């Protein structure tokens, strides 16, 4: 029978914690395949085996978005019997378009009475006898036929790459500030890849930002949720707060002060929902609010670690990832977000923290933060 | 109060039009190509609708070809002529302020090896007749120039332009009449136009239907091939509900044209005078207030972002559009406002109001009051 064999390599933290990571990965795999029929997930010796009565190709597409998996392949599962293994190997090669091959055997189950090299040689011989027009090439084969001898034998030839990373949920929770642009969803994805569960916060300024802009952020969350978790999106009605910033703060500083307010709001949400870090899509020097001096001012309001996974990346590198993960086409929909609505003509590039603190003195921001209307939307893939 | 001032984007369908369309779907639902009575009845209705369109345009009904709308009519006119006239030359003339359904076809044709001259316009949006005259050469096969501009309402001097056709044999004149027909007087009996595009949903008809007038004797090839409907020029089973709706919309426009044009002009003037007296630092974009299409008014509110104002008005039930595309980015600024030489600051603050005869004086007065309030409010937050 066919099973899906999942390789997860060395999950970074081994030893006593390893089973925690493995168990989480198994749970995430089950979650990814919950709409499939007859799913059985089994874990042994550094491998996970998945059986499903649905189309295995579809299941593989799903599994390619599960963080922590490094390789996925469809394997034949046969009895521990040399004849059965050889028959199966012959069948695999008959259906393969490749002409040159080699057999590679691994034998974690030492009770099987042949050595790995012997097994490979025997299987190879049987293939040459029974399949037309194939030859052995140990250096540069078209097909590597892998044979693993465990409680059963598993045969497979083509492995597709998994997405790598760590299982979501193994590294705590963080709140990401999603703007609807290209960068922030990429930042969220990169932290999800490190096992972080994310919640999202979006600053909405009706009527100046349209419902379409909010829908865009919901769609971004939906895309991110395909990578293994439902996402809670906190939509903050930011209009009055934003107008107050423009009324009470010096024009040059409005952008940096707005960023500080957003961090404060996001931190509040994080504390409320048990998150221990913030994530932003900032990339050094991209805009005035992302210079070192600006980041210093923005950062000064939080007590949590702020993850900025894009900090050293160029725009083109970020765009490339956003295309790969499927958020790019959503991000480029042309709706204004609240950061671009009332932008000052000449935002300050090197703000001074004392000036900024003075600049926001007139603003009763604690009052604003405590009275903000925040909608919570649960986004599922 | 809901005040819809975005009638150049689309209009509300008239009740009478809806009723006729429902009948075309529920009762007379035959295919005009069918041989039986049901098909015959549909064919009769089709002919009647074609006559209604022809009457509005002042042409013969066999010169009217139904399409899926303005975009298809423009594509068919330009590509259809280019295909049949390739041997006579490869030069085309258009303007910088055409609708994308003309400009993008032209761009595509340039990639296919055609030469296209894009005429400049002056700061009111009028083409320069001398520049046009100089552009015409012995390889020119088509000029495509809109009747009324969709963003600023400039009405091009079609009469004068048509006269330039005499400079050359085998040279066609296409007019995008989508924003003009039914609003300004275009009578094909009096003016030498070869092809004219119209659209149903810009005159209280349905979306997804339009027509192309093709003067008898014009050499044009189809761009869709199929069952040979519409005298082989536009195959595909006729969109009967749409056609009936367009016919009814045209009939109504023809019967009420004079009254409607007067009403639109009066509303536009009222809106402009109100804005001018209540709000400082505004700028009228396009032609003088008494010229131009009677339904289009484009105004820049200095110190305000058009899109922000649009949403502020929306909150009070007033629907308009920005003069520029919905973005703060310079590279998506309106090509029309750029072509008339507006600076970035003006383009950014541009709003297009487009009226219909369904609008009332009360609505206009309400719009003026809300505009005043919102513009004042937003100017406090202008980019400092």
Boltz contact constraints between the chains, C-beta under 6 A:
constraints:
  - contact:
      token1: [A, 207]
      token2: [B, 311]
      max_distance: 6.0
  - contact:
      token1: [A, 207]
      token2: [B, 314]
      max_distance: 6.0
  - contact:
      token1: [A, 207]
      token2: [B, 315]
      max_distance: 6.0
  - contact:
      token1: [A, 208]
      token2: [B, 308]
      max_distance: 6.0
  - contact:
      token1: [A, 208]
      token2: [B, 311]
      max_distance: 6.0
  - contact:
      token1: [A, 246]
      token2: [B, 381]
      max_distance: 6.0
  - contact:
      token1: [A, 251]
      token2: [B, 384]
      max_distance: 6.0
  - contact:
      token1: [A, 334]
      token2: [B, 326]
      max_distance: 6.0
  - contact:
      token1: [A, 334]
      token2: [B, 327]
      max_distance: 6.0
  - contact:
      token1: [A, 340]
      token2: [B, 328]
      max_distance: 6.0
  - contact:
      token1: [A, 341]
      token2: [B, 308]
      max_distance: 6.0
  - contact:
      token1: [A, 342]
      token2: [B, 381]
      max_distance: 6.0
  - contact:
      token1: [A, 344]
      token2: [B, 384]
      max_distance: 6.0
  - contact:
      token1: [A, 345]
      token2: [B, 383]
      max_distance: 6.0
